[in-house]
Amino acid sequence: MALTKSIAEIISEDTSGLLGIHPKWTRVRLGDVASVLNGFPFESAFFSTDSGVPLIRIRDVSEGTTRTFYRGEFDEQFLVQRGELLIGMDGDFNAARWRSEPALLNQRVCKLTPVERWYNSSLLELALPGYLSAINAATSSITVKHLSSRSIEDIELPLPPRNEQDRIVEKLEELLSDLDAGVAELKAAQRKLAQYRQSLLKAAVEGTLTADWRAARARSGEPQETGADLLQRILTERRARWEAKQLAKYAEQGKTPPKGWQAKYPEPMPPETTDLPTLPDGWLWTSVEQLAELVSGHTPKDASQYAESAGEIHWFKVGDMNVEGNEEELATASVRFSRKAAADLGLKVVPSGTIVFPKRGGAIATNKKRRLGIPGAYDLNMMGLVTTPSAANWLWSWFKSIDLASLSDGSNVPQINNPDIAPLCVPLPPTEEQEAILARLDVALNACDEQVKAVQLGLLQAAAQRKNILKAAFTGQLAPQDPNDEPASALLERIRAERAATGQTSNRKRGRKAREQG
């Protein structure tokens, strides 16, 4: 969606302190000191996961590496070299240096190449995030936010004297190097904790977490409900709920149920168990479709006109998946509707406990997913699992253990759909063992979460320190002023004169085949 304010308004309203400048400096349009090359819409039919030329997609900008390759013809101007500066133009508008081998620049990613005699490349890299964050906040959106190359060109960068730019960068590199090293250690610990967490979930859904529990039960000889018994009970309850709903519809319409109406029941498909590993005694392979109803999101036309700040129906979008805190719940959404508005818009309101996750966009790659803590609905880029009560907690634990990214297709925008989720095989233990597993899992995950919180606190403190350092840098408080430097105003006039002499009106590069994305 469109940027709702001018860059000048965004700067004037800034409260972060990252968009300020020293009184002796001036400002310069990014497009006047750097070229902007938009990525090319490469054909997804030529995408590959194992051969070809590496291809940079939006999700790869922050990671600095890619798992996608392109096997078709291409124009070499779209090859990005290691160290070049990129911006992702959808979602969070991330900027980063490319850290891997040469790769192709795909659509909705752009490359910035500053003119070094006018603007220090490292200073541009350090200044950009503050401006992109402010632009993101001022960009309206119903689904995924979009950034245009024109908005990037119009960013009014701080322009210190050219020699002072180098001094600022030198001081920043000195101060930020130790800070970045500490952040790297914290992120490494964060990754190890995430791996440990996944190993706990894997042990839970494979039965190794309760191997001793099963052995003790076997020795006791006490009878218990098996996974097969539980599944039969779930399927019976599910059919009964469907029949009750159908009868209620007939009654509401004043109709008598037609002969054979029960035969229309959509029987959930069982899993394909060929080549699946053997499960512990008493367990059974089931499918997601047997344990949950899959519900796709919907984005009605002009939905924003119906939004109410106090509406009781929360309408979740992909951006709402990135909330901090308890992963069990999404307590709030950025858009809400009244129940009447939700009904008028044709939204399908799902109950509390529904597993909600993105089916389209970069969030799939990072495996973002949450369990809805309240009744709500969601947009077309989202999907939900309305779980059977008898297995709700178990299915949630299993779902957290899988990798959604592996289910995505190879298109330019990662995507998964109902047919990708419905047939997935879910191991189902007896009810009593489920309870034992979940109890042990809670204890282990809570201990892990405490460590995660400590790491997150360290990262927040480092981010605050980094912000203070950058604020000092961009307001001229970090590096000394030198009266012998060419004044910023003179540098700006020289930039304008050189551009006028060469007849430049824009530094946006299109190429013979590139499409304008702004």
C-alpha positions in Angstrom: 0.0 0.0 0.0 1.0 3.6 -0.3 3.2 5.8 1.8 0.8 8.1 3.7 3.3 10.9 4.4 6.1 12.7 2.7 9.7 12.0 3.7 9.9 15.5 5.1 6.9 14.9 7.3 8.3 11.6 8.5 11.6 13.3 9.4 9.8 16.2 11.2 7.7 13.8 13.3 10.5 11.5 14.2 10.9 10.6 17.9 13.6 8.0 17.6 16.4 10.5 17.2 17.9 8.5 14.3 16.7 10.9 11.7 18.4 14.0 13.1 21.4 16.0 11.7 24.0 18.4 13.1 23.1 22.1 12.5 26.1 22.6 10.2 25.1 19.7 8.0 22.5 19.6 5.3 20.4 16.9 3.7 20.6 15.2 0.3 18.3 12.9 -1.6 19.5 9.3 -1.6 18.7 9.2 -5.3 21.2 12.0 -5.9 24.1 10.2 -4.3 23.4 6.6 -5.1 21.9 4.5 -8.0 19.0 2.3 -7.3 18.7 -0.9 -9.3 15.3 -2.8 -9.1 15.4 -6.5 -9.2 14.1 -8.4 -12.3 11.0 -10.6 -12.3 12.7 -13.9 -13.0 10.4 -16.8 -14.1 9.6 -19.1 -11.2 9.5 -22.0 -13.7 13.3 -21.8 -13.8 13.7 -21.8 -10.0 15.6 -24.7 -8.4 16.8 -25.7 -5.0 20.0 -27.5 -6.0 21.5 -26.1 -9.2 21.9 -22.8 -11.2 22.8 -19.3 -10.3 21.9 -18.2 -6.7 18.8 -16.0 -6.6 18.2 -13.3 -4.0 14.6 -13.1 -2.8 13.1 -10.8 -0.2 13.6 -13.3 2.7 17.3 -13.6 1.8 18.2 -10.0 2.3 18.6 -10.2 6.1 20.1 -13.7 6.1 22.7 -12.8 3.5 22.4 -16.2 1.8 19.9 -18.0 -0.3 18.6 -21.5 -0.9 17.0 -20.7 -4.3 18.7 -21.0 -7.7 17.8 -19.9 -11.2 18.5 -22.0 -14.3 17.4 -19.6 -17.1 19.1 -16.9 -19.1 19.7 -13.5 -17.4 21.2 -10.1 -17.9 24.5 -9.7 -15.9 23.6 -6.3 -14.6 21.4 -8.1 -12.1 24.3 -10.0 -10.6 24.9 -8.8 -7.0 28.4 -9.1 -5.7 29.4 -9.9 -2.1 29.3 -6.7 0.0 26.8 -4.8 -2.1 23.9 -3.1 -0.3 20.3 -4.4 -0.7 16.9 -3.4 0.4 13.9 -5.8 0.7 10.9 -3.9 -0.6 8.1 -5.9 0.9 7.3 -6.6 4.6 9.7 -5.0 7.1 11.9 -3.1 4.5 15.2 -4.6 5.6 18.6 -3.3 4.4 21.8 -5.4 4.5 25.0 -6.2 2.8 25.0 -9.3 0.6 27.3 -11.8 2.4 27.5 -14.7 0.0 28.6 -15.6 -3.5 27.4 -13.5 -6.5 23.6 -13.9 -6.9 20.8 -12.6 -9.1 18.6 -9.7 -7.9 15.0 -10.8 -8.0 12.0 -8.6 -8.1 11.0 -6.6 -5.0 14.6 -6.4 -3.9 16.8 -3.5 -5.0 20.5 -2.7 -4.9 22.0 0.6 -3.8 25.3 1.8 -5.2 26.5 5.1 -3.7 28.9 7.5 -5.4 31.8 7.2 -2.9 33.2 10.6 -3.7 29.9 12.1 -2.5 28.7 9.7 0.2 30.5 7.0 2.3 28.9 3.6 1.6 29.2 2.5 5.2 27.5 5.7 6.4 24.6 5.0 4.0 24.4 1.4 5.3 24.2 2.6 9.0 21.8 5.5 8.3 19.3 3.5 6.2 17.6 1.3 8.9 16.3 4.3 10.8 14.7 5.9 7.7 13.3 2.6 6.4 11.7 1.8 9.8 10.1 5.3 9.9 8.8 4.8 6.3 7.5 1.4 7.2 5.5 2.8 10.1 4.0 5.5 7.8 3.0 2.9 5.1 -0.6 1.8 5.2 -1.4 -1.8 4.6 -4.2 -4.4 4.7 -1.9 -7.3 4.0 1.9 -7.0 3.2 3.5 -3.5 3.1 5.2 -2.5 -0.1 8.1 0.0 -0.6 8.7 1.8 -3.9 12.1 2.6 -5.4 10.9 6.2 -5.7 10.3 6.4 -1.9 13.9 5.0 -1.5 15.3 7.7 -3.8 13.4 10.4 -2.0 15.0 9.6 1.4 16.6 12.8 2.7 19.9 11.6 4.1 22.1 13.5 6.5 25.0 15.1 4.6 28.0 15.8 6.7 31.2 17.1 5.0 32.8 14.3 3.0 35.9 14.0 5.3 33.7 14.1 8.4 31.7 11.2 6.9 34.9 9.1 7.0 35.6 10.1 10.6 32.1 9.2 11.7 32.3 5.8 10.1 35.7 5.1 11.6 34.4 6.0 15.1 31.2 3.9 14.6 33.2 0.9 13.5 35.3 1.2 16.6 32.4 1.5 19.0 30.1 -1.0 17.2 32.6 -3.8 16.7 32.7 -5.0 20.3 28.9 -4.5 20.6 28.3 -6.5 17.4 30.6 -9.3 18.6 28.5 -9.5 21.8 25.3 -9.5 19.8 26.7 -12.3 17.6 27.4 -14.4 20.8 23.9 -13.8 22.1 22.4 -14.8 18.7 24.5 -17.9 18.7 23.1 -18.8 22.1 19.6 -18.0 20.8 20.1 -20.4 17.9 21.3 -23.2 20.3 18.3 -22.7 22.5 16.0 -22.9 19.5 17.7 -26.1 18.4 17.4 -27.5 21.9 13.7 -26.5 22.0 13.1 -28.3 18.7 14.9 -31.4 19.9 12.6 -31.5 23.0 9.5 -31.2 20.7 10.9 -33.9 18.4 11.5 -36.2 21.4 8.0 -35.5 22.6 6.2 -36.4 19.3 8.4 -39.4 18.7 7.8 -40.9 22.1 11.3 -40.9 23.4 10.5 -38.3 26.1 8.2 -40.9 27.8 9.9 -44.2 27.0 10.3 -44.8 30.8 6.6 -43.9 31.4 5.5 -46.5 28.9 7.8 -49.2 30.4 6.3 -48.5 33.8 2.8 -48.7 32.5 3.6 -52.0 30.7 4.9 -53.5 33.9 1.8 -52.4 35.8 -0.5 -54.3 33.4 -3.2 -51.6 33.7 -5.5 -51.3 30.7 -5.6 -47.9 28.9 -7.2 -46.3 25.9 -5.0 -46.7 22.8 -4.3 -44.2 20.1 -6.6 -46.2 17.8 -9.4 -45.9 20.4 -8.8 -42.2 20.8 -8.9 -41.6 17.0 -12.2 -43.5 16.7 -13.7 -41.4 19.5 -12.4 -38.2 17.8 -14.0 -39.2 14.5 -17.3 -40.1 16.1 -17.4 -36.8 17.9 -16.5 -34.9 14.8 -19.3 -36.5 12.7 -21.8 -35.9 15.5 -20.9 -32.2 15.5 -21.3 -32.0 11.7 -24.7 -33.7 11.8 -25.9 -31.4 14.6 -24.9 -28.3 12.5 -26.6 -29.7 9.4 -29.8 -30.4 11.4 -29.7 -26.9 12.8 -29.4 -25.5 9.2 -32.4 -27.5 8.1 -34.4 -26.3 11.1 -33.5 -22.7 10.5 -34.7 -23.0 6.9 -37.8 -24.8 8.0 -36.9 -27.8 5.9 -37.1 -31.5 6.6 -33.7 -33.3 6.2 -33.7 -35.1 2.8 -33.3 -38.8 2.6 -29.6 -39.9 2.8 -28.4 -36.4 4.0 -25.9 -38.1 6.3 -24.1 -39.5 3.3 -22.9 -36.1 2.4 -20.5 -36.0 5.4 -17.0 -35.2 4.1 -15.1 -38.1 5.7 -11.5 -37.0 6.5 -8.8 -38.9 4.7 -6.5 -41.2 6.7 -2.8 -40.8 6.3 -0.5 -42.5 3.8 1.6 -44.6 6.1 3.9 -46.3 3.6 7.6 -46.0 4.7 6.7 -44.2 7.9 8.7 -45.2 11.0 7.3 -47.6 13.6 5.6 -45.9 16.5 5.7 -46.8 20.2 3.2 -49.4 21.4 -0.3 -47.9 21.6 0.4 -45.1 19.2 -1.2 -44.6 15.8 -0.5 -42.6 12.6 -3.2 -40.1 11.8 -3.5 -37.1 9.4 -4.0 -33.4 10.2 -7.3 -33.7 8.3 -8.5 -36.2 10.8 -7.7 -34.1 13.8 -8.5 -30.6 12.6 -10.6 -28.6 10.2 -8.4 -26.5 7.8 -9.7 -22.9 7.3 -8.3 -20.5 4.8 -8.3 -16.7 5.5 -10.3 -14.2 3.5 -9.7 -10.5 2.7 -13.0 -8.8 1.8 -13.0 -5.7 -0.4 -12.8 -2.4 1.6 -12.4 -4.3 4.9 -10.6 -1.4 6.5 -13.8 0.7 6.3 -15.4 -1.6 8.8 -12.5 -1.6 11.3 -13.4 -0.7 14.9 -10.7 -0.1 17.6 -12.9 -1.8 20.2 -14.2 -4.5 18.0 -14.4 -8.0 19.7 -13.4 -9.9 16.6 -9.6 -9.7 16.0 -8.6 -10.0 12.4 -5.0 -11.3 12.1 -2.5 -10.5 9.4 1.0 -11.9 8.6 2.5 -8.8 10.4 0.7 -9.8 13.6 2.6 -13.1 13.7 5.8 -11.3 14.8 4.5 -10.4 18.2 6.8 -10.9 21.2 5.9 -12.9 24.2 4.0 -16.1 24.8 4.0 -18.1 21.6 0.8 -19.9 22.7 -1.3 -16.8 22.0 -1.9 -13.9 19.7 -3.7 -11.6 22.2 -4.3 -8.7 19.9 -4.4 -7.9 16.2 -3.8 -4.6 14.3 -7.4 -4.7 12.9 -10.7 -5.5 14.7 -14.3 -5.8 13.7 -17.6 -6.0 15.5 -19.4 -9.3 15.2 -22.0 -7.7 12.9 -19.2 -6.3 10.6 -17.4 -9.7 10.6 -20.7 -11.3 9.5 -21.4 -8.7 6.9 -17.9 -9.1 5.4 -18.3 -12.9 5.3 -15.4 -13.6 7.6 -15.3 -17.0 9.1 -14.8 -16.5 12.8 -12.8 -19.4 14.3 -12.8 -20.4 18.0 -10.2 -19.9 20.7 -7.4 -22.5 20.4 -7.2 -22.4 16.6 -3.7 -22.8 15.3 -3.0 -19.8 13.1 -0.1 -19.5 10.7 1.0 -17.7 7.4 0.5 -19.5 4.2 2.1 -16.9 2.0 5.1 -14.6 2.2 8.5 -14.5 4.0 7.0 -15.4 7.4 6.7 -19.0 6.2 10.5 -19.2 5.8 11.0 -18.2 9.4 8.3 -20.7 10.5 6.3 -18.1 12.3 3.1 -19.4 13.8 0.9 -18.8 16.9 -2.1 -20.3 18.6 -5.0 -18.0 18.6 -5.9 -17.1 22.2 -9.3 -15.6 21.4 -12.1 -16.1 18.8 -11.0 -14.3 15.6 -10.6 -14.3 11.8 -7.7 -13.7 9.5 -6.7 -12.4 6.0 -6.1 -14.4 2.8 -2.4 -14.8 3.6 -3.2 -16.9 6.7 -4.5 -20.3 7.4 -5.9 -22.0 10.5 -6.4 -25.4 12.1 -9.6 -25.6 14.1 -8.5 -28.5 16.3 -10.5 -31.4 17.7 -10.8 -30.7 21.5 -9.7 -34.3 22.4 -6.3 -33.7 20.7 -5.9 -29.9 20.6 -2.9 -29.6 22.9 -1.2 -32.6 21.3 -1.7 -31.3 17.8 -0.3 -27.9 18.8 2.9 -29.5 20.2 3.3 -31.6 17.0 2.7 -28.5 14.8 5.4 -26.6 16.6 7.9 -29.4 15.8 7.4 -29.3 12.0 9.2 -27.0 9.5 6.6 -25.0 7.5 9.2 -23.7 5.1 9.9 -27.2 3.8 6.2 -27.4 2.6 6.4 -24.2 0.6 6.4 -24.3 -3.2 9.2 -22.9 -5.3 7.3 -19.7 -6.4 8.7 -16.2 -6.0 6.5 -15.6 -3.0 6.7 -18.7 -0.7 3.3 -20.3 -0.4 1.6 -23.3 1.3 -2.1 -24.3 0.9 -4.6 -26.7 2.5 -3.6 -29.7 0.3 0.0 -29.2 1.7 -1.2 -29.4 5.3 -4.2 -31.8 5.3 -2.4 -35.1 4.5 0.6 -34.6 6.9 1.1 -37.6 9.2 0.6 -37.0 12.9 1.6 -39.6 15.5 -1.2 -39.9 18.0 -0.5 -41.4 21.5 -3.1 -42.5 24.0 -4.7 -39.7 26.0 -2.9 -40.6 29.3 0.5 -40.6 27.6 -0.3 -37.3 25.8 -0.8 -35.8 29.3 2.4 -37.3 30.6 4.3 -36.0 27.6 2.9 -32.5 27.7 3.6 -32.3 31.5 7.2 -33.2 31.0 7.4 -30.9 28.0 6.1 -28.0 29.9 8.8 -28.3 32.6 11.6 -28.6 30.1 10.3 -25.8 27.8 9.7 -23.4 30.7 13.3 -23.8 31.8 14.4 -23.2 28.2 12.1 -20.1 27.9 13.8 -18.6 31.0 17.1 -18.8 29.2 15.6 -17.4 26.1 14.2 -14.4 28.0 17.7 -13.7 29.4 19.2 -13.7 25.9 16.4 -11.5 24.6 17.0 -9.0 27.4 20.7 -8.9 26.4 19.7 -8.3 22.8 17.3 -5.5 23.8 20.0 -3.8 25.9 22.5 -4.1 23.0 19.9 -2.6 20.6 19.3 0.3 22.9 23.1 0.9 23.2 23.5 0.7 19.4 20.6 3.2 19.0 22.3 5.7 21.3 25.6 5.4 19.5 23.9 6.0 16.1 21.9 8.9 17.4 25.1 10.5 18.6 26.7 9.8 15.2 23.9 11.2 13.1 23.6 14.4 15.1 27.4 15.2 14.8 28.3 14.3 18.4 30.5 11.3 17.8 33.3 12.7 15.5 35.1 16.0 15.8 34.2 18.9 13.5 37.1 20.2 11.3 36.9 23.8 10.1 39.2 22.9 7.2 36.6 20.4 5.8 34.6 21.4 2.7 31.3 22.6 4.2 28.3 20.3 3.7 26.5 23.1 1.8 29.4 23.3 -0.6 29.5 19.5 -1.1 25.7 19.6 -1.9 26.3 22.3 -4.5 29.1 20.3 -6.0 26.9 17.2 -6.2 24.1 19.2 -7.9 26.6 20.8 -10.3 28.1 17.5 -11.4 24.7 15.9 -11.8 23.5 18.8 -13.9 26.7 18.7 -16.0 26.0 15.1 -16.9 22.3 15.6 -17.5 21.3 13.2 -14.7 17.7 13.4 -13.5 17.5 10.0 -11.7 19.9 7.4 -10.4 17.4 4.6 -10.8 18.6 1.9 -13.1 16.1 0.0 -15.2 18.0 -2.0 -17.6 16.7 -3.2 -21.0 14.2 -5.7 -19.3 13.8 -4.4 -15.8 10.3 -3.4 -14.7 9.8 -0.3 -12.6 8.5 -1.4 -9.2 7.7 2.0 -7.8 
